[in-house]
Amino acid sequence: MLWGSDWPHPTEQPLNHISDDALLADLFAQVVGDEATRDLILVRNPVGLYGFELA
């Protein structure tokens, strides 16, 4: 699993109803409770999939 976004949500209508990204990030942290799993989803899996290099 990895995480992705269309931030800054250019297609969301109406413009006065934009997603609360901080709320979504907090929800992600609650759902994926341990740091090792969050690291896999947010860092390690994208690195492996796209061939990025970690600094």
C-alpha positions in Angstrom: 0.0 0.0 0.0 1.1 3.6 -0.6 -0.6 6.9 -0.2 -1.3 9.4 -2.9 -3.2 12.7 -3.2 -4.4 15.1 -5.8 -3.4 18.0 -3.5 -4.1 20.9 -3.9 -7.4 19.4 -5.2 -7.7 21.4 -8.4 -10.9 19.6 -9.5 -12.9 19.8 -6.3 -16.1 21.8 -6.7 -17.4 24.0 -5.3 -14.2 25.8 -4.4 -15.6 26.7 -0.9 -15.8 23.0 -0.1 -12.1 22.0 -0.2 -10.9 19.0 1.8 -9.3 19.6 5.2 -5.9 18.0 4.6 -4.9 18.3 8.3 -8.0 16.4 9.3 -7.2 13.7 6.7 -3.6 13.4 7.9 -4.8 13.1 11.5 -7.3 10.4 10.5 -4.5 8.5 8.6 -2.4 8.6 11.8 -5.3 7.2 13.8 -6.1 4.4 11.3 -2.4 3.5 10.8 -1.4 3.6 14.4 2.2 2.4 14.4 5.1 4.4 13.0 6.7 1.5 11.2 3.6 0.9 9.0 3.2 4.6 8.3 6.8 4.6 7.2 6.1 1.8 4.8 3.1 3.5 3.3 4.5 7.0 3.1 8.2 6.4 2.4 9.5 2.8 1.8 6.8 1.6 -0.6 6.9 4.7 -2.9 10.7 4.4 -2.9 10.5 0.8 -4.1 7.8 1.4 -6.6 9.2 4.6 -8.2 12.9 3.9 -7.7 13.5 7.0 -5.6 16.7 7.2 -3.5 16.5 8.1 0.2 18.8 10.9 1.2 
